[in-house]
């Protein structure tokens, strides 16, 4: 069984990254794993293949422009499949999204229809009405996804929420959809030591709220800043730490400065675990999420979570059981939830203890990769 993956995750190019290590594990499940990464031309990467395991290769597209990613991926994928001397073997083409990656995968499937099967991965809730409101590019992406999804052999989604919306909108049979989020190594997270303490780093705060994400419109971080400004009037030692980078960074920093809220911005860190373990509360205010991995990681660390009703809210994050779930884009409910967490120490302690039980609901490493391998093996039924 050979797998050709098309991805936008440039972390895979970093030798010691978690994404790279995950690919190493994936390569153990198949005879060959080829990974094409959307990547702009860069000296040192142009035309270079990276061998990351005994049977795994990474191919950066090294495109001159992001508008050429699809064409570059098709060219690389065509060469990989065409050069394969074993005409009887077949490739599973799995794409990280049903948009640009999916389109490249679909064209390769059409070029090699007898030897390929297409799996579309869906990591974001693109059928959420907020998705199309944020950019013209998102509107185009939805059109692409609507074209591709009925034409894929199978679909992998990261949450039950997305599965239900797809099944309802496209009338897809359950057998074509598998729910399999990106693997989270709960044992590793739980056993990781604290290297940086937010409480020691910011002693001016006695209640630290943490947010960690790309600083983009869909994360709705501006709402959190507005709410913190109101809370600080009553509790001046409450602080909000925002970890991340993105196109909204300047705007959010200007908003924070104008409102004089207790907000501190930090660049992205690969040691979020230390931050989860030393924060009082983790917050997600997104308009939409496919999954919400950071919320799960925070819960594993025993950090209480407040999140909008997106992604795994209601699925793994349970309201008043191990977290608090609020309506999307509702400042009043967000403020109430945060104040509840600050004032109700008994509730905070109860939810913090219950949060660690999320490990029971996460698949162990062995069973996770068995399920992934089984999902690929199922494509043999389509041959």
KOLNU-531850 format. One record per residue (C-alpha): residue number from 1; x, y, z. Coordinates in steps of 0.05 Angstrom, whole numbers, plus 32768, in hexadecimal, padded with zeros to 4 digits. Each point is the difference from the previous one (the first is absolute). Layout:
# KOLNU-531850
> NUM_X_Y_Z
...
END
This chain:
# KOLNU-531850
> 1_8000_8000_8000
> 2_801D_8043_7FEA
> 3_7FE8_8044_8017
> 4_8009_8043_7FDE
> 5_7FF0_803A_802F
> 6_7FF6_8048_7FEA
> 7_8007_8032_803A
> 8_8009_8049_8013
> 9_8021_7FEF_8043
> 10_8047_801C_7FF9
> 11_8010_7FE7_8046
> 12_800B_7FBD_7FDF
> 13_803F_801D_7FE1
> 14_801D_800C_8045
> 15_8028_7FC3_8016
> 16_7FEE_7FFF_804A
> 17_7FB9_801A_7FFC
> 18_7FC4_7FDA_801A
> 19_7FE3_8001_7FB9
> 20_803F_7FDE_7FE5
> 21_7FFE_7FCB_8036
> 22_7FB8_7FF2_7FF0
> 23_8013_7FF4_7FB7
> 24_8035_7FCF_8016
> 25_7FCA_7FD9_8025
> 26_7FD3_8003_7FC2
> 27_8038_7FE4_7FD5
> 28_8001_7FC1_802B
> 29_7FB9_7FF0_7FEA
> 30_800E_7FFD_7FB5
> 31_8034_7FE7_7FCE
> 32_800D_8047_7FE7
> 33_7FED_8045_8018
> 34_8009_803C_7FD1
> 35_7FEF_8045_801C
> 36_7FF9_803D_7FD3
> 37_8003_8042_8027
> 38_7FE7_8042_7FE4
> 39_803E_802B_8006
> 40_801B_803F_7FDE
> 41_8043_7FFD_7FDE
> 42_8039_8006_8031
> 43_804A_7FF7_7FF8
> 44_8014_7FBC_801B
> 45_7FBB_7FE1_7FF4
> 46_7FF9_8008_7FB4
> 47_7FF7_7FBC_7FE0
> 48_8017_7FDE_803F
> 49_7FE1_7FBF_801B
> 50_8005_7FF3_804A
> 51_8004_7FB8_8019
> 52_7FE3_7FFE_8046
> 53_7FF9_7FB5_800A
> 54_8014_7FBF_7FDD
> 55_7FC2_8005_7FD3
> 56_7FEC_8049_8006
> 57_8010_803B_7FD4
> 58_7FEC_804A_8004
> 59_7FFB_802B_7FC1
> 60_7FFB_804C_800B
> 61_7FDE_801D_7FC2
> 62_8032_803B_7FFF
> 63_7FCD_8028_7FD8
> 64_8010_8047_7FEA
> 65_7FBB_8017_8017
> 66_7FC9_7FE4_802D
> 67_7FD3_8002_7FC2
> 68_802D_7FC9_7FE2
> 69_7FFB_7FD0_803B
> 70_7FCA_7FD5_7FE0
> 71_8025_7FFA_7FBE
> 72_8042_7FF0_8022
> 73_7FDF_7FCB_802C
> 74_7FDF_7FDF_7FC3
> 75_8043_7FFE_7FDB
> 76_8024_7FE0_803C
> 77_7FC8_7FCF_800D
> 78_7FFD_7FEC_7FB6
> 79_804A_7FF1_8000
> 80_7FFB_7FD6_803F
> 81_7FC7_7FD4_7FE7
> 82_8018_7FFD_7FB7
> 83_8046_7FE8_8014
> 84_7FE4_7FC8_802B
> 85_8015_7FBF_7FDD
> 86_7FCB_7FD7_8023
> 87_7FC4_800F_7FD5
> 88_7FD5_7FD0_8029
> 89_800A_8029_8040
> 90_7FD4_803B_8010
> 91_8006_8042_8026
> 92_7FD2_801D_8034
> 93_8001_804C_7FF5
> 94_7FEF_8023_8041
> 95_7FFB_804C_8001
> 96_8003_802C_803D
> 97_7FC4_8029_7FEA
> 98_7FC7_7FFD_7FCD
> 99_8017_8041_7FE1
> 100_8043_800C_7FDB
> 101_801F_7FBF_8019
> 102_7FC1_7FDB_7FEF
> 103_7FFE_801D_7FBA
> 104_8047_7FE8_7FF2
> 105_7FEE_7FBC_801B
> 106_7FC1_7FFB_7FD6
> 107_8026_8010_7FC0
> 108_8034_7FCB_8010
> 109_7FC7_7FCF_800C
> 110_7FE3_8010_7FBC
> 111_8044_7FF8_7FDF
> 112_800B_7FBC_8020
> 113_7FB9_7FE9_800B
> 114_800F_7FB5_8000
> 115_8039_8005_8032
> 116_7FEA_8035_8032
> 117_7FCA_800D_8034
> 118_7FF3_8044_801E
> 119_7FF6_8010_804A
> 120_7FEE_8048_8012
> 121_8012_8016_8046
> 122_7FD4_8036_801F
> 123_801E_8024_803B
> 124_7FD4_803E_8001
> 125_7FB5_800A_8003
> 126_7FFA_8021_7FBC
> 127_7FB4_7FF8_7FFE
> 128_7FFB_802E_803C
> 129_7FE0_8041_7FE7
> 130_8037_802A_8020
> 131_8034_7FDE_7FD3
> 132_7FEA_8021_7FBF
> 133_7FF8_8044_8021
> 134_804A_8009_800E
> 135_801D_8004_7FB9
> 136_7FF3_7FF8_7FB6
> 137_8034_7FC8_8000
> 138_7FD5_7FDA_8032
> 139_7FC4_8007_7FD1
> 140_8029_7FE2_7FC8
> 141_8019_7FC8_802D
> 142_7FB8_7FED_8012
> 143_7FEF_7FFA_7FB6
> 144_803D_7FD3_7FF6
> 145_7FED_7FD5_803B
> 146_7FB8_7FF9_7FE8
> 147_801B_7FE7_7FBD
> 148_8034_7FD0_801D
> 149_7FDD_7FDF_803B
> 150_7FCD_7FD8_7FD7
> 151_8039_7FE9_7FD3
> 152_802F_7FE7_8038
> 153_8003_7FB6_8010
> 154_8002_800C_804B
> 155_8002_803B_8030
> 156_8024_8008_8041
> 157_7FE7_8034_8031
> 158_801A_8015_8044
> 159_7FBF_8005_8027
> 160_7FB9_7FE6_8004
> 161_7FE8_8047_7FF5
> 162_801E_8001_7FBA
> 163_7FE9_7FBA_7FF0
> 164_7FB8_8012_8010
> 165_8002_8040_7FD7
> 166_801E_7FDB_7FC4
> 167_7FCE_7FC7_8005
> 168_7FC7_8031_8004
> 169_8017_802E_7FC8
> 170_801B_7FCD_7FCE
> 171_7FD5_7FC4_8014
> 172_803F_7FD7_8007
> 173_7FFB_7FBA_801C
> 174_8023_7FF4_8042
> 175_802D_7FCB_7FE2
> 176_8024_8035_7FD6
> 177_8011_802C_803C
> 178_8031_7FEF_8038
> 179_8009_802C_803D
> 180_804A_8001_8011
> 181_801F_803F_801E
> 182_804A_800E_7FFF
> 183_8020_7FD4_8035
> 184_800C_801F_8044
> 185_8033_7FDD_802C
> 186_7FDF_800A_8043
> 187_8034_7FD8_8026
> 188_8039_802B_7FE5
> 189_7FDB_8041_8010
> 190_7FEE_7FEA_8047
> 191_8048_7FEB_800F
> 192_8022_803D_7FE2
> 193_8023_802B_8035
> 194_7FF0_804A_8009
> 195_803A_8027_7FE1
> 196_7FE0_8045_8001
> 197_7FCE_8016_8036
> 198_7FD0_8036_7FEC
> 199_7FF5_800F_8049
> 200_8049_800E_800A
> 201_8007_8025_7FBE
> 202_7FC5_802D_800F
> 203_7FFC_8008_804C
> 204_7FD4_803E_7FF7
> 205_7FC5_7FD2_7FF0
> 206_7FDE_7FD1_8031
> 207_7FD0_7FE3_7FCC
> 208_801E_7FF2_7FBB
> 209_7FD4_7FF4_7FC3
> 210_8025_7FE0_7FC6
> 211_7FEF_8001_7FB5
> 212_802C_7FDE_7FCC
> 213_7FF1_8001_7FB6
> 214_800D_8021_7FBD
> 215_7FEB_8049_8005
> 216_7FCB_7FFF_7FCB
> 217_7FB9_801B_7FF9
> 218_7FDD_7FBE_800C
> 219_8020_7FFA_8045
> 220_7FD9_803E_8017
> 221_8036_8013_8032
> 222_7FE9_8048_8000
> 223_7FC2_7FEB_8027
> 224_802B_7FE2_8036
> 225_8028_8041_8006
> 226_7FC0_8028_8008
> 227_7FE7_7FD1_8037
> 228_8042_8001_8025
> 229_7FFD_804C_8002
> 230_7FBE_7FFD_8025
> 231_8018_7FC9_8030
> 232_8040_8025_8011
> 233_7FD6_8039_801C
> 234_7FE8_7FD1_8037
> 235_803C_7FD3_8004
> 236_803F_8027_7FEE
> 237_802D_7FC4_8009
> 238_7FE0_7FD7_7FC8
> 239_802C_7FFB_7FC2
> 240_7FF8_7FE5_7FBA
> 241_803C_7FE1_7FDD
> 242_7FF7_7FF8_7FB5
> 243_8033_7FD1_7FDF
> 244_8002_8001_7FB4
> 245_800F_8026_7FC0
> 246_7FD6_8012_7FC4
> 247_7FE2_8036_7FD4
> 248_7FD5_801D_8038
> 249_803B_800C_802F
> 250_8009_804B_7FF6
> 251_7FB5_800D_8005
> 252_7FF8_7FD7_8040
> 253_803C_8022_8020
> 254_7FE4_8044_7FEF
> 255_7FBC_7FED_801D
> 256_8020_7FE7_8040
> 257_802A_803F_8008
> 258_7FC3_802D_7FF4
> 259_7FD5_7FDA_8032
> 260_8039_7FFD_8034
> 261_7FEF_7FB8_800E
> 262_8030_7FD0_8025
> 263_8014_7FDE_7FBF
> 264_8045_7FE6_7FEF
> 265_8012_7FE5_7FBB
> 266_8035_7FCA_7FF7
> 267_801D_7FE0_7FC2
> 268_7FEE_7FB8_7FF2
> 269_8024_7FCD_802B
> 270_800A_7FB6_7FF8
> 271_7FFA_7FF8_804C
> 272_7FB6_800E_8007
> 273_7FFB_7FC7_8032
> 274_8024_8029_8035
> 275_7FD0_8039_7FF3
> 276_7FC2_7FD3_8006
> 277_801A_7FE4_8042
> 278_800C_8045_8020
> 279_7FC4_8026_7FE6
> 280_7FBF_8008_8027
> 281_7FD3_7FFA_7FC3
> 282_8005_7FF1_7FB6
> 283_7FD2_8026_7FD1
> 284_7FE7_7FF4_7FB8
> 285_7FD2_8035_7FE2
> 286_7FFF_7FE7_7FB7
> 287_7FC7_800A_7FCF
> 288_800E_7FB9_7FE8
> 289_8032_7FC7_800C
> 290_8008_7FBC_7FE1
> 291_8018_7FE1_8040
> 292_8020_802C_8035
> 293_803F_7FDA_8010
> 294_801B_8035_8030
> 295_7FC2_7FF8_802B
> 296_800D_7FB5_8006
> 297_8049_800B_8011
> 298_7FED_8033_8035
> 299_7FCF_7FD0_8020
> 300_8035_7FC9_8002
> 301_802C_8030_8027
> 302_7FC8_800D_8032
> 303_7FF3_8047_7FE6
> 304_7FB7_8014_8000
> 305_7FE2_8012_7FBC
> 306_7FCC_8032_7FE8
> 307_7FF0_7FFA_7FB6
> 308_7FCC_8015_7FCF
> 309_7FD1_7FCB_7FE5
> 310_802F_7FE9_7FC8
> 311_802A_7FC3_7FF0
> 312_8001_7FCD_8038
> 313_7FD4_8029_802D
> 314_7FCA_7FD1_8019
> 315_8028_7FC4_7FE6
> 316_803E_7FFF_802B
> 317_7FF9_8043_8024
> 318_7FC0_7FF8_8029
> 319_7FDB_803C_801C
> 320_8002_8002_804C
> 321_8024_7FBD_8000
> 322_8047_8010_7FEC
> 323_7FF7_8046_7FE2
> 324_7FD0_8038_7FF0
> 325_7FE3_8008_7FBB
> 326_7FE4_8043_7FE9
> 327_7FDB_8017_7FC1
> 328_802A_8019_7FC6
> 329_8010_804B_8000
> 330_7FDB_800E_8041
> 331_8026_8032_802C
> 332_7FCD_7FFF_8038
> 333_8004_7FB4_8008
> 334_804C_8000_7FFB
> 335_8005_8034_8037
> 336_7FD0_7FD8_802C
> 337_8027_7FC0_7FF5
> 338_8043_8020_8011
> 339_7FE4_8022_803E
> 340_7FE2_7FBD_8015
> 341_8044_7FDF_7FFB
> 342_8021_8038_8028
> 343_7FCC_8003_8037
> 344_7FE9_7FB8_8008
> 345_803E_7FDE_801C
> 346_7FDA_7FBF_800D
> 347_7FE8_7FFC_7FB8
> 348_8046_8010_7FE6
> 349_801F_7FC9_802B
> 350_7FC9_7FCE_7FEC
> 351_8007_800E_7FB6
> 352_804D_7FFF_8002
> 353_7FFF_7FBB_8020
> 354_7FCC_7FE7_7FCF
> 355_8027_801B_7FC4
> 356_8036_7FCC_8007
> 357_7FCD_7FC9_7FF4
> 358_8001_8013_7FB6
> 359_803A_7FD0_7FF8
> 360_7FCF_7FC7_8007
> 361_7FDB_8019_7FC2
> 362_803F_8007_7FD5
> 363_801A_7FC3_7FDA
> 364_8042_7FE3_8016
> 365_803A_8006_7FCF
> 366_7FFC_7FB7_7FE9
> 367_7FB5_8000_7FF5
> 368_8003_8044_7FDC
> 369_8032_7FE9_7FCC
> 370_7FDC_7FBD_7FF8
> 371_7FC1_8027_7FEF
> 372_8026_802B_7FCF
> 373_801F_7FC4_7FDD
> 374_7FBC_7FDD_7FFE
> 375_7FE1_803E_7FE0
> 376_8033_7FFD_7FC8
> 377_7FFA_7FB4_7FF8
> 378_7FB5_8009_7FF5
> 379_8010_8020_7FBD
> 380_8010_7FBB_7FE5
> 381_7FB5_7FF5_7FFE
> 382_7FFC_8037_7FCB
> 383_8033_7FE0_7FD2
END
